């Protein structure tokens, strides 16, 4: 891991989204994960938080209240402003900020934004070309339109636990917030597309991303399988997905992929199983997938005879894709991640030394700046409002009225 020293709380912005100002009303994980992408790309993300703070500030281990590991990893580089949106003066603060912004992003339910007087029509009145992006649970036309949505419920609706049940016999969620993170990535892509459209046409718009439909697409594009065709030409469920597994070695596990018949032939040569190349069960990819359990039995017996590192060297020499199986602990020390500086030790202004994760993309002409620290609650309220034209007296009056908060 590299060490980059203390992170500056007000580092100058650069990168491909330099100059973009985002009003971020998102909470929990999906929305903040999406706006994290924008911040990593150089946008100025103004994180509007309620007086109690984003709920993610209370999730995970922490040295100080409100500064948990979860908050630190999905809100880096953003600026925190405390606004009580339930007050008329707080609403006016957001409207004034939106008048100088490129986009407003939220992941609240439609009726909640309408009650606050912050739906698309409200914002467009003060900023006609605003990009107004909403992540919601469900499309507006369906019977679930007003249901609340969280990662567990969306995983369940999109069949993820039932897919795990095919493997283990028990219905289990994925061991990370799969729906929030998949939908967060698609949400970021959607926001960027809307911003690009506005840059090209000058036209703002409202864009809505439903979680359930996004995850249904994510799952069914893999597992619709034989039911892609009408009438079906086979069952649902990508058969190979349920039978593939890491193979045990003398000292651990190895993960390999043979996508072509040529790769399979090279792997069988590497394992001294060349005779299997003429076995009718394994001669083509379709035949191997139909007999995958038998194929694994043959190769797994050989993998047990050498260490993982020995097999990696042998398989790579035969141009067969292979990698060791990491644990969370070994992932942190992975030599490739160390070489590219993926994790760095940095000094957070309030939290001391922390591990920071860098954005993976590399840019030849417009590299984004090193991410700033995740903010303390309300640390930027005064600076942001002052830059937006609020006088010192106005800011003090808003604080006294409890419409805004500052640390």
One Martini backbone bead per residue (centre of mass of N, CA, C, O) as a GRO file, in nm:
protein
  407
    1UNK     BB    1   0.096   0.035   0.021
    2UNK     BB    2   0.044   0.360  -0.011
    3UNK     BB    3   0.155   0.696   0.075
    4UNK     BB    4  -0.011   1.037   0.080
    5UNK     BB    5  -0.103   1.155   0.328
    6UNK     BB    6  -0.277   1.426   0.372
    7UNK     BB    7  -0.597   1.520   0.330
    8UNK     BB    8  -0.761   1.763   0.161
    9UNK     BB    9  -1.065   1.920   0.213
   10UNK     BB   10  -0.997   2.159  -0.037
   11UNK     BB   11  -0.934   2.036  -0.298
   12UNK     BB   12  -0.880   2.079  -0.607
   13UNK     BB   13  -1.051   2.039  -0.898
   14UNK     BB   14  -1.066   1.773  -1.140
   15UNK     BB   15  -1.123   1.630  -1.435
   16UNK     BB   16  -1.390   1.529  -1.638
   17UNK     BB   17  -1.602   1.686  -1.411
   18UNK     BB   18  -1.511   1.957  -1.410
   19UNK     BB   19  -1.763   2.196  -1.297
   20UNK     BB   20  -1.955   2.007  -1.168
   21UNK     BB   21  -2.273   2.036  -0.996
   22UNK     BB   22  -2.399   1.843  -0.715
   23UNK     BB   23  -2.706   1.758  -0.576
   24UNK     BB   24  -2.710   1.552  -0.277
   25UNK     BB   25  -2.994   1.353  -0.143
   26UNK     BB   26  -2.867   1.100  -0.062
   27UNK     BB   27  -2.890   0.769   0.092
   28UNK     BB   28  -2.705   0.528   0.219
   29UNK     BB   29  -2.595   0.355  -0.081
   30UNK     BB   30  -2.679   0.383  -0.374
   31UNK     BB   31  -2.651   0.691  -0.407
   32UNK     BB   32  -2.365   0.741  -0.284
   33UNK     BB   33  -2.224   0.550  -0.484
   34UNK     BB   34  -2.291   0.719  -0.736
   35UNK     BB   35  -2.172   0.998  -0.636
   36UNK     BB   36  -1.888   0.889  -0.599
   37UNK     BB   37  -1.822   0.869  -0.894
   38UNK     BB   38  -1.844   1.175  -0.949
   39UNK     BB   39  -1.627   1.263  -0.748
   40UNK     BB   40  -1.395   1.091  -0.871
   41UNK     BB   41  -1.433   1.268  -1.155
   42UNK     BB   42  -1.460   1.590  -1.026
   43UNK     BB   43  -1.706   1.658  -0.894
   44UNK     BB   44  -1.923   1.866  -0.719
   45UNK     BB   45  -2.042   1.735  -0.410
   46UNK     BB   46  -2.345   1.816  -0.242
   47UNK     BB   47  -2.419   1.699   0.072
   48UNK     BB   48  -2.743   1.661   0.183
   49UNK     BB   49  -2.823   1.671   0.529
   50UNK     BB   50  -2.959   1.590   0.798
   51UNK     BB   51  -2.919   1.659   1.127
   52UNK     BB   52  -2.847   1.337   1.177
   53UNK     BB   53  -2.773   1.228   0.914
   54UNK     BB   54  -2.666   0.985   0.748
   55UNK     BB   55  -2.721   0.654   0.810
   56UNK     BB   56  -2.424   0.558   0.731
   57UNK     BB   57  -2.286   0.689   0.991
   58UNK     BB   58  -2.395   0.418   1.176
   59UNK     BB   59  -2.228   0.209   0.987
   60UNK     BB   60  -1.998   0.063   1.153
   61UNK     BB   61  -1.699   0.127   1.234
   62UNK     BB   62  -1.558   0.369   1.483
   63UNK     BB   63  -1.402   0.651   1.637
   64UNK     BB   64  -1.645   0.840   1.560
   65UNK     BB   65  -1.926   0.982   1.542
   66UNK     BB   66  -2.034   0.959   1.201
   67UNK     BB   67  -1.741   0.787   1.113
   68UNK     BB   68  -1.766   0.542   0.937
   69UNK     BB   69  -1.660   0.318   0.712
   70UNK     BB   70  -1.899   0.352   0.519
   71UNK     BB   71  -1.878   0.657   0.487
   72UNK     BB   72  -1.575   0.678   0.394
   73UNK     BB   73  -1.635   0.489   0.116
   74UNK     BB   74  -1.903   0.682  -0.009
   75UNK     BB   75  -1.793   1.012   0.066
   76UNK     BB   76  -1.562   1.094  -0.081
   77UNK     BB   77  -1.510   1.429  -0.187
   78UNK     BB   78  -1.730   1.560  -0.032
   79UNK     BB   79  -1.986   1.793   0.076
   80UNK     BB   80  -2.126   1.902   0.385
   81UNK     BB   81  -2.481   1.974   0.434
   82UNK     BB   82  -2.707   2.106   0.663
   83UNK     BB   83  -3.061   2.029   0.606
   84UNK     BB   84  -3.398   2.108   0.674
   85UNK     BB   85  -3.648   2.001   0.458
   86UNK     BB   86  -3.906   2.056   0.658
   87UNK     BB   87  -3.838   2.345   0.602
   88UNK     BB   88  -3.882   2.631   0.432
   89UNK     BB   89  -3.588   2.735   0.449
   90UNK     BB   90  -3.450   2.476   0.357
   91UNK     BB   91  -3.579   2.463   0.080
   92UNK     BB   92  -3.461   2.735  -0.021
   93UNK     BB   93  -3.170   2.650  -0.012
   94UNK     BB   94  -3.189   2.430  -0.229
   95UNK     BB   95  -3.295   2.609  -0.457
   96UNK     BB   96  -3.046   2.797  -0.466
   97UNK     BB   97  -2.846   2.571  -0.532
   98UNK     BB   98  -2.986   2.466  -0.794
   99UNK     BB   99  -2.944   2.733  -0.964
  100UNK     BB  100  -2.609   2.636  -0.962
  101UNK     BB  101  -2.670   2.357  -1.096
  102UNK     BB  102  -2.670   2.044  -1.283
  103UNK     BB  103  -2.771   1.844  -1.043
  104UNK     BB  104  -3.020   1.623  -0.903
  105UNK     BB  105  -2.998   1.372  -0.639
  106UNK     BB  106  -3.210   1.084  -0.560
  107UNK     BB  107  -3.361   0.810  -0.315
  108UNK     BB  108  -3.659   0.878  -0.294
  109UNK     BB  109  -3.974   0.893  -0.274
  110UNK     BB  110  -4.200   1.058  -0.452
  111UNK     BB  111  -4.388   1.165  -0.219
  112UNK     BB  112  -4.161   1.293  -0.055
  113UNK     BB  113  -4.074   1.509  -0.264
  114UNK     BB  114  -4.352   1.642  -0.285
  115UNK     BB  115  -4.384   1.727   0.012
  116UNK     BB  116  -4.111   1.910  -0.005
  117UNK     BB  117  -4.099   2.062  -0.285
  118UNK     BB  118  -3.875   1.857  -0.479
  119UNK     BB  119  -3.955   1.817  -0.753
  120UNK     BB  120  -3.905   1.864  -1.077
  121UNK     BB  121  -4.085   2.117  -1.109
  122UNK     BB  122  -3.959   2.279  -0.877
  123UNK     BB  123  -3.667   2.285  -0.992
  124UNK     BB  124  -3.723   2.386  -1.290
  125UNK     BB  125  -3.811   2.676  -1.206
  126UNK     BB  126  -3.498   2.751  -1.119
  127UNK     BB  127  -3.383   2.509  -1.333
  128UNK     BB  128  -3.453   2.416  -1.647
  129UNK     BB  129  -3.161   2.240  -1.700
  130UNK     BB  130  -3.198   2.024  -1.511
  131UNK     BB  131  -3.074   1.725  -1.366
  132UNK     BB  132  -3.315   1.474  -1.263
  133UNK     BB  133  -3.228   1.207  -1.040
  134UNK     BB  134  -3.388   0.888  -0.975
  135UNK     BB  135  -3.399   0.644  -0.718
  136UNK     BB  136  -3.610   0.365  -0.717
  137UNK     BB  137  -3.781   0.076  -0.663
  138UNK     BB  138  -4.023   0.139  -0.880
  139UNK     BB  139  -4.219   0.160  -1.125
  140UNK     BB  140  -4.498   0.363  -1.172
  141UNK     BB  141  -4.697   0.141  -1.322
  142UNK     BB  142  -4.684  -0.044  -1.084
  143UNK     BB  143  -4.795  -0.202  -0.784
  144UNK     BB  144  -4.500  -0.118  -0.631
  145UNK     BB  145  -4.444   0.192  -0.649
  146UNK     BB  146  -4.475   0.256  -0.311
  147UNK     BB  147  -4.265   0.088  -0.219
  148UNK     BB  148  -4.024   0.003  -0.033
  149UNK     BB  149  -3.651  -0.007  -0.078
  150UNK     BB  150  -3.409  -0.267  -0.037
  151UNK     BB  151  -3.170  -0.486  -0.074
  152UNK     BB  152  -3.317  -0.738   0.036
  153UNK     BB  153  -3.585  -0.708  -0.126
  154UNK     BB  154  -3.456  -0.698  -0.411
  155UNK     BB  155  -3.312  -0.963  -0.402
  156UNK     BB  156  -3.567  -1.131  -0.362
  157UNK     BB  157  -3.730  -1.041  -0.616
  158UNK     BB  158  -3.463  -1.121  -0.812
  159UNK     BB  159  -3.367  -1.428  -0.698
  160UNK     BB  160  -3.096  -1.458  -0.544
  161UNK     BB  161  -3.153  -1.659  -0.307
  162UNK     BB  162  -3.255  -1.890  -0.498
  163UNK     BB  163  -2.983  -1.933  -0.635
  164UNK     BB  164  -2.833  -2.016  -0.378
  165UNK     BB  165  -3.014  -2.265  -0.319
  166UNK     BB  166  -2.899  -2.438  -0.555
  167UNK     BB  167  -2.619  -2.467  -0.401
  168UNK     BB  168  -2.706  -2.504  -0.065
  169UNK     BB  169  -3.036  -2.519   0.009
  170UNK     BB  170  -3.028  -2.209   0.083
  171UNK     BB  171  -3.159  -1.899   0.134
  172UNK     BB  172  -2.935  -1.634   0.026
  173UNK     BB  173  -2.769  -1.366   0.040
  174UNK     BB  174  -2.550  -1.176  -0.065
  175UNK     BB  175  -2.225  -1.081   0.086
  176UNK     BB  176  -2.355  -0.810  -0.028
  177UNK     BB  177  -2.483  -0.509  -0.166
  178UNK     BB  178  -2.589  -0.580  -0.462
  179UNK     BB  179  -2.823  -0.392  -0.543
  180UNK     BB  180  -2.697  -0.121  -0.463
  181UNK     BB  181  -2.440  -0.151  -0.647
  182UNK     BB  182  -2.559  -0.206  -0.918
  183UNK     BB  183  -2.757   0.037  -0.920
  184UNK     BB  184  -2.538   0.250  -0.869
  185UNK     BB  185  -2.387   0.212  -1.137
  186UNK     BB  186  -2.630   0.264  -1.322
  187UNK     BB  187  -2.694   0.544  -1.208
  188UNK     BB  188  -2.431   0.679  -1.289
  189UNK     BB  189  -2.467   0.628  -1.592
  190UNK     BB  190  -2.734   0.785  -1.617
  191UNK     BB  191  -2.633   1.059  -1.524
  192UNK     BB  192  -2.411   1.094  -1.739
  193UNK     BB  193  -2.602   1.082  -1.982
  194UNK     BB  194  -2.772   1.330  -1.903
  195UNK     BB  195  -2.535   1.530  -1.904
  196UNK     BB  196  -2.452   1.487  -2.197
  197UNK     BB  197  -2.719   1.574  -2.322
  198UNK     BB  198  -2.711   1.863  -2.211
  199UNK     BB  199  -2.445   1.946  -2.347
  200UNK     BB  200  -2.565   1.898  -2.645
  201UNK     BB  201  -2.877   2.045  -2.602
  202UNK     BB  202  -2.962   2.207  -2.320
  203UNK     BB  203  -3.135   1.973  -2.186
  204UNK     BB  204  -3.334   1.894  -1.947
  205UNK     BB  205  -3.430   1.629  -1.700
  206UNK     BB  206  -3.609   1.342  -1.605
  207UNK     BB  207  -3.468   1.058  -1.425
  208UNK     BB  208  -3.550   0.704  -1.376
  209UNK     BB  209  -3.443   0.441  -1.143
  210UNK     BB  210  -3.530   0.111  -1.101
  211UNK     BB  211  -3.436  -0.149  -0.909
  212UNK     BB  212  -3.595  -0.400  -0.992
  213UNK     BB  213  -3.550  -0.381  -1.300
  214UNK     BB  214  -3.243  -0.382  -1.286
  215UNK     BB  215  -3.213  -0.663  -1.145
  216UNK     BB  216  -3.379  -0.829  -1.344
  217UNK     BB  217  -3.183  -0.781  -1.575
  218UNK     BB  218  -2.928  -0.893  -1.439
  219UNK     BB  219  -3.045  -1.185  -1.403
  220UNK     BB  220  -3.198  -1.261  -1.680
  221UNK     BB  221  -2.961  -1.224  -1.883
  222UNK     BB  222  -2.848  -1.501  -1.766
  223UNK     BB  223  -3.129  -1.693  -1.674
  224UNK     BB  224  -3.332  -1.729  -1.907
  225UNK     BB  225  -3.219  -1.884  -2.143
  226UNK     BB  226  -3.440  -2.097  -2.281
  227UNK     BB  227  -3.667  -1.856  -2.236
  228UNK     BB  228  -3.591  -1.668  -2.472
  229UNK     BB  229  -3.771  -1.858  -2.622
  230UNK     BB  230  -4.060  -1.894  -2.853
  231UNK     BB  231  -4.060  -2.143  -2.739
  232UNK     BB  232  -3.889  -2.309  -2.531
  233UNK     BB  233  -3.538  -2.469  -2.528
  234UNK     BB  234  -3.541  -2.462  -2.207
  235UNK     BB  235  -3.436  -2.383  -1.921
  236UNK     BB  236  -3.382  -2.207  -1.651
  237UNK     BB  237  -3.065  -2.137  -1.610
  238UNK     BB  238  -2.728  -2.126  -1.597
  239UNK     BB  239  -2.576  -2.415  -1.565
  240UNK     BB  240  -2.271  -2.351  -1.508
  241UNK     BB  241  -2.306  -2.164  -1.258
  242UNK     BB  242  -2.391  -2.419  -1.059
  243UNK     BB  243  -2.098  -2.593  -1.109
  244UNK     BB  244  -1.897  -2.402  -1.051
  245UNK     BB  245  -1.556  -2.407  -0.905
  246UNK     BB  246  -1.317  -2.413  -0.707
  247UNK     BB  247  -1.001  -2.567  -0.683
  248UNK     BB  248  -0.819  -2.779  -0.520
  249UNK     BB  249  -0.513  -2.781  -0.357
  250UNK     BB  250  -0.245  -2.840  -0.162
  251UNK     BB  251  -0.287  -2.508  -0.033
  252UNK     BB  252  -0.586  -2.454  -0.177
  253UNK     BB  253  -0.692  -2.251  -0.452
  254UNK     BB  254  -0.831  -2.251  -0.791
  255UNK     BB  255  -0.898  -2.035  -1.074
  256UNK     BB  256  -1.070  -2.110  -1.380
  257UNK     BB  257  -1.084  -2.068  -1.754
  258UNK     BB  258  -1.280  -2.229  -2.027
  259UNK     BB  259  -1.412  -2.095  -2.327
  260UNK     BB  260  -1.251  -2.290  -2.512
  261UNK     BB  261  -1.131  -2.559  -2.676
  262UNK     BB  262  -0.835  -2.470  -2.675
  263UNK     BB  263  -0.810  -2.421  -2.370
  264UNK     BB  264  -0.881  -2.708  -2.287
  265UNK     BB  265  -0.650  -2.851  -2.428
  266UNK     BB  266  -0.423  -2.702  -2.272
  267UNK     BB  267  -0.508  -2.792  -1.989
  268UNK     BB  268  -0.487  -3.098  -2.030
  269UNK     BB  269  -0.188  -3.090  -2.093
  270UNK     BB  270  -0.095  -2.958  -1.822
  271UNK     BB  271  -0.240  -3.216  -1.659
  272UNK     BB  272  -0.198  -3.484  -1.813
  273UNK     BB  273  -0.505  -3.513  -1.994
  274UNK     BB  274  -0.506  -3.570  -2.310
  275UNK     BB  275  -0.710  -3.809  -2.343
  276UNK     BB  276  -0.973  -3.623  -2.295
  277UNK     BB  277  -0.997  -3.488  -2.579
  278UNK     BB  278  -1.158  -3.761  -2.693
  279UNK     BB  279  -1.388  -3.723  -2.508
  280UNK     BB  280  -1.720  -3.686  -2.565
  281UNK     BB  281  -1.788  -3.510  -2.304
  282UNK     BB  282  -1.529  -3.280  -2.387
  283UNK     BB  283  -1.499  -3.172  -2.697
  284UNK     BB  284  -1.706  -2.948  -2.616
  285UNK     BB  285  -1.861  -2.702  -2.462
  286UNK     BB  286  -2.142  -2.830  -2.454
  287UNK     BB  287  -2.045  -3.105  -2.341
  288UNK     BB  288  -1.913  -2.999  -2.085
  289UNK     BB  289  -2.166  -2.860  -1.961
  290UNK     BB  290  -2.324  -3.140  -1.950
  291UNK     BB  291  -2.034  -3.258  -1.786
  292UNK     BB  292  -1.909  -3.092  -1.543
  293UNK     BB  293  -1.877  -3.279  -1.301
  294UNK     BB  294  -1.688  -3.479  -1.447
  295UNK     BB  295  -1.468  -3.277  -1.518
  296UNK     BB  296  -1.394  -3.193  -1.230
  297UNK     BB  297  -1.308  -3.469  -1.127
  298UNK     BB  298  -1.062  -3.494  -1.309
  299UNK     BB  299  -0.906  -3.222  -1.239
  300UNK     BB  300  -0.911  -3.221  -0.923
  301UNK     BB  301  -0.719  -3.460  -0.874
  302UNK     BB  302  -0.470  -3.302  -0.989
  303UNK     BB  303  -0.466  -3.032  -0.825
  304UNK     BB  304  -0.382  -3.182  -0.548
  305UNK     BB  305  -0.058  -3.222  -0.632
  306UNK     BB  306  -0.036  -2.903  -0.611
  307UNK     BB  307   0.020  -2.589  -0.586
  308UNK     BB  308  -0.101  -2.295  -0.671
  309UNK     BB  309   0.160  -2.165  -0.785
  310UNK     BB  310   0.234  -2.399  -0.969
  311UNK     BB  311  -0.029  -2.389  -1.144
  312UNK     BB  312  -0.008  -2.103  -1.244
  313UNK     BB  313   0.253  -2.142  -1.401
  314UNK     BB  314   0.155  -2.371  -1.586
  315UNK     BB  315  -0.101  -2.239  -1.710
  316UNK     BB  316   0.034  -1.984  -1.822
  317UNK     BB  317   0.227  -2.144  -2.011
  318UNK     BB  318  -0.064  -2.246  -2.159
  319UNK     BB  319  -0.274  -2.016  -2.179
  320UNK     BB  320  -0.443  -2.024  -1.896
  321UNK     BB  321  -0.683  -1.906  -1.709
  322UNK     BB  322  -0.556  -1.804  -1.380
  323UNK     BB  323  -0.621  -1.800  -1.014
  324UNK     BB  324  -0.628  -1.724  -0.707
  325UNK     BB  325  -0.785  -1.753  -0.392
  326UNK     BB  326  -0.913  -1.507  -0.215
  327UNK     BB  327  -0.925  -1.329   0.062
  328UNK     BB  328  -0.974  -1.052   0.228
  329UNK     BB  329  -0.684  -1.045   0.337
  330UNK     BB  330  -0.530  -1.112   0.063
  331UNK     BB  331  -0.648  -0.881  -0.103
  332UNK     BB  332  -0.500  -0.648   0.045
  333UNK     BB  333  -0.207  -0.803  -0.043
  334UNK     BB  334  -0.210  -0.787  -0.333
  335UNK     BB  335   0.035  -0.736  -0.564
  336UNK     BB  336  -0.122  -0.574  -0.772
  337UNK     BB  337  -0.258  -0.365  -0.586
  338UNK     BB  338   0.007  -0.256  -0.481
  339UNK     BB  339   0.130  -0.160  -0.757
  340UNK     BB  340  -0.135   0.040  -0.823
  341UNK     BB  341  -0.239   0.182  -0.557
  342UNK     BB  342  -0.528   0.106  -0.439
  343UNK     BB  343  -0.409   0.131  -0.157
  344UNK     BB  344  -0.404   0.389   0.102
  345UNK     BB  345  -0.238   0.578   0.338
  346UNK     BB  346  -0.421   0.817   0.534
  347UNK     BB  347  -0.496   1.145   0.657
  348UNK     BB  348  -0.751   1.228   0.848
  349UNK     BB  349  -0.857   1.512   0.999
  350UNK     BB  350  -1.042   1.332   1.224
  351UNK     BB  351  -0.947   0.999   1.195
  352UNK     BB  352  -0.681   0.970   1.081
  353UNK     BB  353  -0.569   0.676   0.999
  354UNK     BB  354  -0.641   0.542   0.669
  355UNK     BB  355  -0.800   0.352   0.429
  356UNK     BB  356  -0.783   0.402   0.077
  357UNK     BB  357  -0.973   0.403  -0.226
  358UNK     BB  358  -0.924   0.398  -0.556
  359UNK     BB  359  -0.999   0.476  -0.856
  360UNK     BB  360  -0.950   0.259  -1.128
  361UNK     BB  361  -0.919   0.458  -1.341
  362UNK     BB  362  -0.735   0.568  -1.637
  363UNK     BB  363  -0.590   0.883  -1.748
  364UNK     BB  364  -0.428   1.074  -1.999
  365UNK     BB  365  -0.565   1.388  -1.970
  366UNK     BB  366  -0.806   1.371  -1.711
  367UNK     BB  367  -0.721   1.334  -1.420
  368UNK     BB  368  -0.824   1.286  -1.128
  369UNK     BB  369  -0.821   1.362  -0.821
  370UNK     BB  370  -0.753   1.309  -0.525
  371UNK     BB  371  -0.937   1.211  -0.283
  372UNK     BB  372  -1.109   1.330  -0.052
  373UNK     BB  373  -1.259   1.340   0.235
  374UNK     BB  374  -1.485   1.247   0.433
  375UNK     BB  375  -1.723   1.422   0.585
  376UNK     BB  376  -1.837   1.602   0.815
  377UNK     BB  377  -2.107   1.710   0.965
  378UNK     BB  378  -2.144   2.026   0.821
  379UNK     BB  379  -1.852   2.142   0.736
  380UNK     BB  380  -1.965   2.313   0.453
  381UNK     BB  381  -2.198   2.510   0.492
  382UNK     BB  382  -2.074   2.793   0.494
  383UNK     BB  383  -1.904   2.786   0.235
  384UNK     BB  384  -2.128   2.713   0.031
  385UNK     BB  385  -2.327   2.947   0.094
  386UNK     BB  386  -2.134   3.176   0.043
  387UNK     BB  387  -2.074   3.096  -0.260
  388UNK     BB  388  -2.404   3.126  -0.319
  389UNK     BB  389  -2.472   3.427  -0.165
  390UNK     BB  390  -2.471   3.411   0.131
  391UNK     BB  391  -2.482   3.571   0.407
  392UNK     BB  392  -2.383   3.580   0.724
  393UNK     BB  393  -2.661   3.653   0.837
  394UNK     BB  394  -2.823   3.434   0.695
  395UNK     BB  395  -2.674   3.195   0.814
  396UNK     BB  396  -2.726   3.259   1.111
  397UNK     BB  397  -3.037   3.255   1.087
  398UNK     BB  398  -3.060   2.959   0.988
  399UNK     BB  399  -2.933   2.837   1.238
  400UNK     BB  400  -3.132   2.956   1.445
  401UNK     BB  401  -3.383   2.811   1.282
  402UNK     BB  402  -3.286   2.513   1.200
  403UNK     BB  403  -3.238   2.482   0.877
  404UNK     BB  404  -2.938   2.460   0.955
  405UNK     BB  405  -2.598   2.317   0.975
  406UNK     BB  406  -2.287   2.345   1.173
  407UNK     BB  407  -1.945   2.261   1.280
   0.00000   0.00000   0.00000
